[in-house]
Amino acid sequence: MGLNRSTLLAFLLIAALIAVPFAAPYIGGNYIITQATRVVIFGIVALSLDLLIGRSNLVSFGHAAYFGLGGYVVAIASFHLANDIPLLGWAGSNEALVVWPLAMLVSGLAALVVGALCLRTSGVYFIMITLAFAQMIYFIFVALKFYGGDDGLSMRSRNLFAGERITNATTFYWICLGALALCLLVQWRLIVSRFGRVLSGGAANERRMAAMGYSIYAYRLVAFVIAGMMAGLAGALYANLNRFASPDMMSWLLSGEFMVMVIMGGVASLFGPIIGAAVFLLVETSLSGATEHWQIFFGPFVLLIALYAPRGVWGLVRGGGK
Amino acid sequence: MQLLIEQLLNGLQLSLTLFLLAAGLTLVFGIMGVINLAHGSLYMLGAYAGASVAAKLGNPWMALPSALLASALVGIVMEYLIVRPLYARDHLAQVLATFGLILFFNGFIAWAVGRPPIMMDTPAALSGFIEILPGLPYPTYRLAVMGAGVCVALGLWYIIARTRLGMLIRAGSDKRDMVEALGVNIAVLFTLVFGLGALLAGLAGVMVAPIRSVQVGMGEQVLITTFVVIVVGGIGSIRGAFIGSLLIGMCDTLGRAYAPILLKLWLSGSIADGFGAALASIMIYLVMAIVLIVKPRGLFPVGG
């Protein structure tokens, strides 16, 4: 019974995401498409963060750093191309099939370095240190006046996709949805594989996994890097959506909001984080539309979720304990 | 030389502010096992309560008691209503709940006072300069802040090392169950410790209010720096918090003053300025990274 209800919810979510471009002309046009694109992009980030929080019991409070790095890679590559300033001999690029993988690579490398340090610790140390290193990356970009510093970096146009311009909001939405589908597939394969079982085994009882001969550190580091790469891809998409990257994409506030999305949707569930992203953006948009001081209401809302609904929407629908 | 002395004093002053925050945060974590992100909000509330009461009454001296009262009261209410249910929960729930509190406090202040930064006057008696060395004037207020910081640090040491309350705090951070089994009312102890931490945070907030601008979000930046301090010092250790505060406060201040100057020895002017600013702002995180490589549980690890 429980399984059926959650399967139904997953199907509803997929159907809704596919239906958006067809329904959009009747319910708000490009505005709805743009909002749905944000849901999809934040869904990718939340999904990747759940690989750490939900599957590995690693509460990373710095996920926005990898998201922002991905955005900056795209914006910087486009900046060098547009202004004809070579970057260490490279002319820059505006081709999505070049810069998006590059964004994932850079975010993944950053996650490798930060993860290698953070994973030496655990528990509350891990939370504080991931936050601190994200803040460090944030400050580096604030100080980089060449790339706009505090003000961020605008892109003259969206990336080309295989040489084609992406001017249409609907086309861009499909591309983002495709990226989300790809990430879902990767995450699902990871979770059902031996790799995923070692991760969740380590989350349940680290010592037992060590006794079984698994180096849980290496598994966690790989998970941290994969999550960072997915966040980097999402950042590249988000920079394209807004044609803009700024240090705000790396702020601790956004890291916290990503965590809220994961919990709100439901930890350790494939579709939960995506639902969380949708609910989060819906609540945020409607509250901030109603009052300038929306945080007064949003804060207690987050608090209530933390206290009374720790398994999120997915947990409520699925019902019962795990 | 004069620059160095001035920067050392500034660094000491930052260190003492950080210590007031780190001591409260590390006590709360060490004893109750709660990670409280809203600690920075208590710092902000102290600054706002002080600045607005001082402006309303026209008497800057009233800032201190009102800030202490406001932050301690809010802290105690917060502990009773929100933190108490979190003791038994995992860190994720604690982080999320206190993140919600930050959003609430920031929204509340923006609504009640407004987003533009507000200023607070220093008391007239403390607004001048004192010549600490021939030809080196230093603001009296900053000296007073340092004096107060040292007094509070000593007072805290006295409470923790020499009083019955301190004995319970030390025992509680070591073996909480045992203290409870011996008949100590642990709930009251927790509220007291949380209130004490809130009081110290409010004190730090009101003391820096005349030096920095008082604005929404001031708490989070200092909170993250405080995290760096207690990670370096070792979570739960007051001594670690003190040494960590000195290390981080000095590194940050001296880094900001000297990184651009040192880089100019190798690089051309504008590039050195750019890199210097970036290097200065990440200096404390580099220190943290080095400490983590050498001692993953901080300089003064607590427990096993």
Contacts between the chains, C-beta under 8 A, distances in Angstrom:
chain1	res1	chain2	res2	distance
A	53	B	92	6.7
A	59	B	91	5.9
A	59	B	92	5.2
A	59	B	95	6.4
A	61	B	95	6.7
A	117	B	289	5.7
A	117	B	292	5.5
A	117	B	293	7.1
A	120	B	292	6.1
A	120	B	293	7.7
A	120	B	296	4.4
A	121	B	292	6.9
A	121	B	296	5.2
A	121	B	297	7.2
A	123	B	91	6.4
A	124	B	29	6.6
A	124	B	35	5.0
A	124	B	91	5.6
A	124	B	235	6.4
A	125	B	231	6.1
A	125	B	235	6.6
A	125	B	296	7.8
A	125	B	297	7.4
A	127	B	35	6.5
A	127	B	91	6.1
A	127	B	95	6.2
A	128	B	35	7.7
A	128	B	227	4.1
A	128	B	228	7.8
A	128	B	230	7.5
A	128	B	231	5.3
A	129	B	231	6.0
A	129	B	288	7.2
A	129	B	292	6.9
A	131	B	224	6.1
A	131	B	227	6.3
A	132	B	224	6.1
A	132	B	227	5.8
A	132	B	228	5.2
A	132	B	231	7.0
A	132	B	285	5.7
A	132	B	288	6.1
A	133	B	285	6.3
A	133	B	289	7.8
A	135	B	224	5.0
A	135	B	285	7.2
A	136	B	282	4.7
A	136	B	285	3.8
A	139	B	278	7.3
A	139	B	281	4.1
A	139	B	282	5.7
A	140	B	278	5.4
A	140	B	281	7.6
A	140	B	282	6.1
A	142	B	281	7.3
A	143	B	274	7.1
A	143	B	277	4.6
A	143	B	278	3.7
A	143	B	281	5.7
A	144	B	274	7.5
A	144	B	278	6.7
A	145	B	274	6.0
A	146	B	274	7.0
A	252	B	220	6.4
A	252	B	224	6.6
A	253	B	220	7.8
A	256	B	95	8.0
A	256	B	99	4.6
A	256	B	102	7.9
A	259	B	92	7.8
A	259	B	95	7.0
A	259	B	96	6.4
A	259	B	99	7.3
A	260	B	96	6.6
A	260	B	99	7.1
A	263	B	92	7.2
A	263	B	96	5.7
A	267	B	92	7.9
A	293	B	107	5.1
A	293	B	108	7.9
A	293	B	110	6.0
A	293	B	111	4.2
A	294	B	107	7.0
A	295	B	103	4.5
A	295	B	104	6.7
A	295	B	106	5.8
A	295	B	107	2.9
A	295	B	110	7.4
A	296	B	104	6.1
A	296	B	107	3.9
A	296	B	108	5.6
A	296	B	111	6.0
A	297	B	107	7.8
A	298	B	100	7.9
A	298	B	103	5.7
A	298	B	107	7.4
A	299	B	100	4.6
A	299	B	101	6.4
A	299	B	102	7.1
A	299	B	103	3.4
A	299	B	104	3.0
A	299	B	105	7.5
A	299	B	106	7.9
A	299	B	107	6.2
A	300	B	100	6.4
A	300	B	104	5.8
A	301	B	100	7.2
A	302	B	96	6.3
A	302	B	97	7.5
A	302	B	99	6.3
A	302	B	100	3.3
A	302	B	103	6.5
A	303	B	82	6.8
A	303	B	96	7.9
A	303	B	97	5.1
A	303	B	100	3.5
A	303	B	101	6.4
A	303	B	104	7.4
A	304	B	100	7.9
A	305	B	96	7.0
A	305	B	100	7.8
A	306	B	93	4.9
A	306	B	94	7.9
A	306	B	96	3.8
A	306	B	97	3.8
A	306	B	100	6.4
A	307	B	82	7.8
A	307	B	85	5.9
A	307	B	86	7.7
A	307	B	93	7.3
A	307	B	97	6.1
A	310	B	89	7.7
A	310	B	92	7.8
A	310	B	93	5.7
